[in-house]
């Protein structure tokens, strides 16, 4: 069997992702894309070149666009294809993915939405029905012509807003928000993630804007996509991004550092190579590492940090998927990316920060001071963030539990 998908970037053909008769993928840039000096590479791991990238080289980036683990299995079941068939999944889901790309069958241009009417907002009943369907059919895969994809293991779906009401996108329309229902197997994750995200913003970290919503006692989060913007005419435009695994050529199934995924040292080195202002972006990653340690986000792995490719240069993307996983005893408390060699808060001692400073390429006194500053800021901000969220209709008891846990961890680190 031979097949191909065209890879488009804002209406321009980037190249082709091909599947050969043996089931192996390859990617090659289009000649016009290669000859355009303003056209960027798809990934730090896929530099512009005339030679074709084989499966080993291109799979980490393209597979990294797809859902993972249980979400991937459920999508495959809904579509009637193998969960290991990256190409078939991209063919089914690649209309709207993380970053600037759209994948279409070869020979077909990306759908134009210029002449289409605005999507119809979902009423409360339709919204609840969608929330009920997502566990069985993630991304609503194969339904009503939707071709949507997001990486990760948590249930979610990309959406658009019409007069602040949630709607499913028209074919080819860039989505602007991500709707995230609670995680079924653990309690209070909407409160947990809303608290962690708003706490990070409160202490000055760059975070994707998040809004908790409640519809007929159903709680969920609405997260504004940082990889979308508006041009001068008001048109929604996709911005390119890739996570650290994609940028480093690491398959998504190896996202954890213990399994060969990115470490903080790898991340700091990547930012120094790729960022327009390396010193600024390195400090952002340092703050993110300290913040995740304090809130107890043990699952912050290589796919939870990304590069964002803006017109004025590459930056560390705003933080996302922040959650205090240590609030759940059934989950591992060990950090997916260790601080120096420490996997838990309890392992942190006076010898930790010199080693971590060396990984970051920063001065030890600066790192120590930043740890103290962030811990103090977090400890002082927990109550105010809790009060803000309680007014949104979220569970007061859950919010107070997460707030007390994080404040205690901040105090212990100080």
C-alpha positions as CSV (number, residue, x, y, z in Angstrom):
1,X,0.0,0.0,0.0
2,X,1.2,3.5,-0.9
3,X,-0.4,6.7,0.4
4,X,0.6,10.3,1.1
5,X,-0.6,13.2,3.2
6,X,0.2,16.8,2.2
7,X,1.4,19.0,5.0
8,X,0.2,22.6,4.8
9,X,1.2,25.7,6.8
10,X,-1.2,28.6,6.5
11,X,-2.2,27.7,2.9
12,X,1.3,26.9,1.8
13,X,2.5,23.3,1.0
14,X,5.4,22.3,3.3
15,X,5.9,18.8,2.1
16,X,4.5,15.3,2.0
17,X,4.3,12.5,4.6
18,X,4.4,9.2,2.8
19,X,3.6,5.6,3.6
20,X,5.4,2.9,1.5
21,X,4.3,-0.6,0.7
22,X,6.0,-1.9,3.8
23,X,4.0,0.5,6.1
24,X,7.0,2.8,6.8
25,X,6.5,6.6,6.9
26,X,8.8,9.1,5.4
27,X,8.7,12.9,5.0
28,X,10.2,15.2,2.4
29,X,10.0,19.0,2.1
30,X,8.4,20.5,-1.0
31,X,10.8,22.1,-3.5
32,X,9.1,25.6,-3.2
33,X,9.3,25.4,0.6
34,X,13.0,24.6,0.5
35,X,13.8,27.4,-1.9
36,X,12.0,30.0,0.2
37,X,14.5,31.4,2.7
38,X,11.6,32.7,4.9
39,X,10.0,29.3,5.2
40,X,11.0,27.7,8.5
41,X,11.6,24.0,9.2
42,X,8.8,22.0,10.7
43,X,10.8,21.1,13.7
44,X,14.2,21.5,15.3
45,X,14.6,17.8,14.6
46,X,13.6,18.1,10.9
47,X,15.9,20.8,9.4
48,X,15.3,21.9,5.9
49,X,17.0,19.6,3.5
50,X,16.4,18.0,0.1
51,X,16.9,14.5,1.3
52,X,13.9,12.5,2.6
53,X,13.6,11.8,6.3
54,X,13.0,8.2,7.1
55,X,10.6,6.8,9.7
56,X,13.0,7.0,12.6
57,X,13.7,10.7,11.9
58,X,10.2,11.9,11.1
59,X,8.0,9.8,13.4
60,X,8.8,11.6,16.7
61,X,7.4,14.8,15.3
62,X,4.4,13.5,13.5
63,X,3.4,10.9,16.1
64,X,3.8,13.6,18.7
65,X,0.7,15.3,17.1
66,X,-1.5,12.5,18.2
67,X,-3.4,11.5,21.4
68,X,-1.5,9.1,23.6
69,X,-2.2,5.9,25.6
70,X,-5.9,5.4,26.5
71,X,-7.0,8.3,24.3
72,X,-5.2,6.9,21.3
73,X,-6.6,3.4,21.9
74,X,-10.2,4.8,22.2
75,X,-9.7,6.9,19.0
76,X,-8.5,3.9,17.1
77,X,-11.4,1.8,18.3
78,X,-13.9,4.5,17.3
79,X,-12.3,4.7,13.8
80,X,-11.7,1.0,13.3
81,X,-8.0,1.3,12.8
82,X,-4.9,0.0,14.6
83,X,-3.7,2.1,17.5
84,X,-0.2,1.7,16.2
85,X,-0.9,3.1,12.7
86,X,0.4,6.7,13.0
87,X,-0.3,7.4,9.4
88,X,-4.0,6.3,9.4
89,X,-4.5,8.3,12.7
90,X,-3.0,11.4,11.1
91,X,-5.2,10.9,8.1
92,X,-8.3,10.8,10.3
93,X,-7.4,13.5,12.8
94,X,-4.9,15.8,11.1
95,X,-7.2,18.7,10.1
96,X,-6.5,20.8,13.2
97,X,-3.5,19.9,15.4
98,X,-1.1,21.6,17.8
99,X,0.9,24.2,15.9
100,X,0.5,25.7,12.5
101,X,-0.1,22.5,10.4
102,X,-3.0,20.9,8.5
103,X,-2.6,17.4,7.0
104,X,-4.8,16.5,4.0
105,X,-4.8,13.7,1.5
106,X,-2.3,14.4,-1.3
107,X,-3.8,16.4,-4.1
108,X,-6.4,18.0,-1.9
109,X,-5.9,21.6,-0.7
110,X,-6.8,22.4,2.9
111,X,-10.5,23.3,3.3
112,X,-11.3,27.0,3.0
113,X,-13.7,28.5,5.6
114,X,-14.0,31.9,3.9
115,X,-17.5,31.2,2.5
116,X,-18.8,29.2,5.4
117,X,-21.1,30.4,8.1
118,X,-20.1,30.7,11.7
119,X,-20.5,27.4,13.6
120,X,-23.6,27.0,15.7
121,X,-23.1,27.2,19.5
122,X,-23.8,24.1,21.5
123,X,-26.7,24.4,23.9
124,X,-26.4,23.0,27.4
125,X,-28.0,19.7,26.4
126,X,-25.7,19.3,23.4
127,X,-22.7,20.3,25.5
128,X,-23.5,17.7,28.1
129,X,-24.1,15.0,25.4
130,X,-20.6,15.8,24.0
131,X,-19.0,15.5,27.4
132,X,-20.7,12.1,27.8
133,X,-19.5,11.0,24.4
134,X,-15.8,12.0,24.7
135,X,-14.7,9.0,26.9
136,X,-15.9,6.7,24.2
137,X,-15.0,8.8,21.2
138,X,-12.1,11.2,22.0
139,X,-11.9,14.3,19.8
140,X,-15.3,13.1,18.5
141,X,-13.1,11.2,16.0
142,X,-14.9,10.4,12.7
143,X,-18.1,12.3,13.7
144,X,-19.6,14.9,11.4
145,X,-16.4,15.3,9.4
146,X,-14.4,16.5,12.4
147,X,-10.6,16.0,12.1
148,X,-9.1,17.2,15.4
149,X,-6.1,16.1,17.3
150,X,-4.2,17.0,20.5
151,X,-1.4,15.2,22.2
152,X,-1.7,13.9,25.7
153,X,-3.5,11.2,27.7
154,X,-6.3,13.3,29.2
155,X,-9.8,13.6,27.6
156,X,-10.2,16.9,25.9
157,X,-11.4,18.5,22.6
158,X,-10.5,21.6,20.6
159,X,-13.4,24.0,20.2
160,X,-14.2,27.6,19.1
161,X,-16.2,30.3,20.8
162,X,-19.1,32.1,19.2
163,X,-20.2,35.1,21.3
164,X,-18.5,33.3,24.2
165,X,-20.5,30.2,23.7
166,X,-18.8,26.9,22.9
167,X,-19.1,25.5,19.4
168,X,-17.4,22.8,17.3
169,X,-15.3,24.1,14.4
170,X,-16.3,24.2,10.8
171,X,-14.1,22.1,8.5
172,X,-10.7,23.6,8.3
173,X,-11.4,26.3,10.9
174,X,-8.6,26.9,13.4
175,X,-9.8,26.0,16.9
176,X,-9.2,28.6,19.6
177,X,-9.8,26.9,22.9
178,X,-9.4,23.4,24.5
179,X,-12.3,22.0,26.5
180,X,-11.1,19.6,29.3
181,X,-13.6,17.6,31.3
182,X,-12.6,16.2,34.7
183,X,-10.4,13.1,34.8
184,X,-12.7,10.2,35.7
185,X,-10.5,8.1,37.8
186,X,-9.4,10.8,40.3
187,X,-11.5,13.5,42.0
188,X,-11.4,17.2,41.7
189,X,-9.1,17.5,38.8
190,X,-11.0,20.5,37.4
191,X,-10.5,22.4,40.6
192,X,-6.9,21.1,40.9
193,X,-5.8,22.2,37.4
194,X,-7.7,25.5,37.6
195,X,-5.9,26.2,40.9
196,X,-2.5,25.3,39.6
197,X,-2.8,27.3,36.4
198,X,-4.2,30.4,38.0
199,X,-1.6,30.2,40.8
200,X,1.2,30.1,38.3
201,X,-0.3,33.2,36.6
202,X,-0.7,34.9,39.9
203,X,3.0,34.6,40.7
204,X,4.1,35.9,37.3
205,X,4.7,32.8,35.2
206,X,3.6,32.7,31.6
207,X,0.5,30.4,31.5
208,X,-2.2,29.6,29.0
209,X,-5.3,31.5,30.1
210,X,-7.9,29.1,31.8
211,X,-11.5,29.6,32.7
212,X,-13.6,27.1,34.7
213,X,-17.1,26.6,33.6
214,X,-20.1,24.8,35.1
215,X,-23.1,23.7,33.0
216,X,-25.9,21.8,34.8
217,X,-23.5,20.8,37.6
218,X,-20.9,19.5,35.1
219,X,-17.5,21.1,35.6
220,X,-14.9,21.6,33.0
221,X,-12.0,23.9,31.9
222,X,-11.9,26.1,28.9
223,X,-8.2,26.9,28.0
224,X,-7.3,29.5,25.5
225,X,-4.9,28.1,22.9
226,X,-1.5,29.9,22.9
227,X,-0.8,28.6,19.4
228,X,-3.5,30.7,17.8
229,X,-3.6,34.5,17.2
230,X,-5.4,37.1,15.1
231,X,-3.9,38.9,12.2
232,X,-4.6,42.5,11.3
233,X,-7.9,41.6,9.7
234,X,-9.1,39.7,12.7
235,X,-8.6,36.3,11.1
236,X,-7.6,33.5,13.4
237,X,-4.1,32.3,12.4
238,X,-2.3,29.2,13.6
239,X,1.1,29.6,15.3
240,X,3.6,26.8,15.1
241,X,4.8,25.0,18.2
242,X,6.4,21.7,19.1
243,X,7.0,20.1,22.4
244,X,10.5,19.2,23.7
245,X,10.1,15.6,22.6
246,X,9.3,16.6,19.0
247,X,12.1,19.2,19.0
248,X,14.6,16.6,20.3
249,X,13.5,13.8,18.0
250,X,12.2,11.6,20.9
251,X,9.0,9.5,20.3
252,X,6.1,10.3,22.6
253,X,6.1,6.9,24.2
254,X,9.6,7.8,25.6
255,X,8.5,11.2,27.0
256,X,9.6,10.3,30.6
257,X,13.2,11.1,31.4
258,X,13.7,7.7,33.0
259,X,12.7,6.1,29.6
260,X,15.1,8.3,27.6
261,X,12.9,11.4,27.4
262,X,14.1,15.0,27.9
263,X,15.8,16.0,31.1
264,X,15.9,19.6,32.4
265,X,19.5,19.8,31.2
266,X,18.3,18.8,27.7
267,X,15.6,21.5,27.9
268,X,18.0,24.3,29.0
269,X,20.4,23.3,26.1
270,X,17.5,23.3,23.6
271,X,16.4,26.8,24.6
272,X,19.9,28.1,24.3
273,X,20.1,26.8,20.8
274,X,16.6,27.6,19.6
275,X,15.3,30.7,21.5
276,X,15.5,34.2,20.2
277,X,16.4,35.4,23.7
278,X,18.0,32.4,25.4
279,X,18.6,34.1,28.7
280,X,15.0,35.1,29.1
281,X,13.6,31.7,28.1
282,X,16.0,29.7,30.3
283,X,14.8,31.7,33.3
284,X,11.2,30.8,32.4
285,X,12.1,27.1,32.3
286,X,13.8,27.5,35.7
287,X,10.7,29.0,37.2
288,X,8.5,26.3,35.7
289,X,10.7,23.6,37.2
290,X,10.6,25.2,40.7
291,X,6.8,25.8,40.4
292,X,6.1,22.2,39.5
293,X,8.2,21.0,42.4
294,X,6.3,23.2,44.8
295,X,2.8,22.3,43.6
296,X,3.7,18.7,43.3
297,X,3.2,18.2,39.6
298,X,5.1,15.0,39.3
299,X,3.9,14.3,35.7
300,X,5.5,17.3,34.0
301,X,7.4,15.4,31.3
302,X,9.0,16.3,28.0
303,X,5.7,16.8,26.2
304,X,4.5,19.3,28.8
305,X,7.1,21.9,27.7
306,X,7.1,23.4,24.2
307,X,8.7,25.8,21.9
308,X,6.4,28.5,20.4
309,X,7.5,29.9,17.0
310,X,6.4,33.6,16.9
311,X,7.1,36.1,14.1
312,X,9.6,37.9,16.4
313,X,11.4,34.7,17.4
314,X,11.2,31.4,19.3
315,X,10.1,31.3,22.9
316,X,9.3,28.8,25.6
317,X,5.5,28.3,25.2
318,X,3.2,29.4,28.0
319,X,2.8,26.6,30.6
320,X,-0.1,24.2,30.4
321,X,-1.3,20.9,31.9
322,X,-0.4,22.0,35.5
323,X,-1.8,19.7,38.1
324,X,-0.8,18.8,41.7
325,X,-0.5,15.0,41.1
326,X,0.8,14.5,44.6
327,X,-2.7,15.3,45.9
328,X,-3.6,11.7,44.8
329,X,-1.8,9.0,46.8
330,X,-2.6,6.4,44.1
331,X,-0.3,8.3,41.6
332,X,3.5,8.2,41.8
333,X,5.0,11.2,43.7
334,X,8.3,10.9,41.7
335,X,9.1,13.8,39.3
336,X,9.0,12.9,35.6
337,X,12.0,15.3,35.2
338,X,14.2,15.2,38.2
339,X,15.6,18.4,39.9
340,X,19.3,17.4,39.8
341,X,19.0,13.8,41.0
342,X,16.1,14.5,43.3
343,X,12.7,12.9,42.4
344,X,10.6,14.2,45.3
345,X,10.5,17.3,47.5
346,X,11.7,15.2,50.5
347,X,15.0,14.5,48.6
348,X,15.8,18.2,48.2
349,X,18.8,19.4,50.3
350,X,21.5,21.9,50.3
351,X,23.4,20.0,47.7
352,X,20.5,20.0,45.2
353,X,20.7,23.5,43.9
354,X,24.4,23.6,42.9
355,X,23.8,20.5,40.8
356,X,20.6,21.9,39.3
357,X,22.3,25.3,38.7
358,X,25.0,23.4,36.7
359,X,22.3,21.7,34.6
360,X,20.7,25.1,33.9
361,X,24.0,26.8,33.3
362,X,23.2,29.4,35.9
363,X,24.8,30.8,39.0
364,X,24.1,28.9,42.3
365,X,23.2,32.1,44.3
366,X,20.7,33.1,41.7
367,X,19.0,29.7,41.6
368,X,18.8,29.6,45.4
369,X,17.3,33.2,45.5
370,X,14.8,32.3,42.8
371,X,13.7,29.2,44.8
372,X,13.1,31.3,47.9
373,X,11.3,34.1,45.9
374,X,8.9,31.7,44.2
375,X,8.2,29.6,47.3
376,X,7.4,32.8,49.2
377,X,5.2,34.2,46.4
378,X,3.3,30.9,46.0
379,X,2.8,30.5,49.8
380,X,1.4,34.1,49.9
381,X,-0.9,33.7,46.8
382,X,-2.7,30.4,47.6
383,X,-5.6,32.0,49.6
384,X,-6.3,34.7,47.0
385,X,-6.4,32.2,44.1
386,X,-8.7,29.9,46.1
387,X,-11.1,32.8,46.8
388,X,-11.3,33.7,43.1
389,X,-12.0,30.2,42.1
390,X,-14.7,29.6,44.7
391,X,-16.7,32.3,43.1
392,X,-16.8,30.4,39.8
393,X,-18.8,27.5,41.2
394,X,-16.1,25.0,41.8
395,X,-15.9,22.8,44.9
396,X,-14.8,24.9,47.9
397,X,-13.6,21.8,49.8
398,X,-11.4,20.6,46.9
399,X,-9.9,24.1,46.4
400,X,-9.1,24.5,50.1
401,X,-7.5,21.0,50.1
402,X,-5.2,21.8,47.1
403,X,-4.4,25.2,48.5
404,X,-3.4,23.9,51.9
405,X,-1.2,21.2,50.3
406,X,0.6,23.6,48.0
407,X,1.1,26.2,50.8
408,X,2.6,23.5,53.0
409,X,5.0,22.4,50.3
410,X,6.1,26.0,49.6
411,X,6.7,26.5,53.3
412,X,8.7,23.3,53.6
413,X,10.9,24.2,50.6
414,X,11.6,27.7,52.0
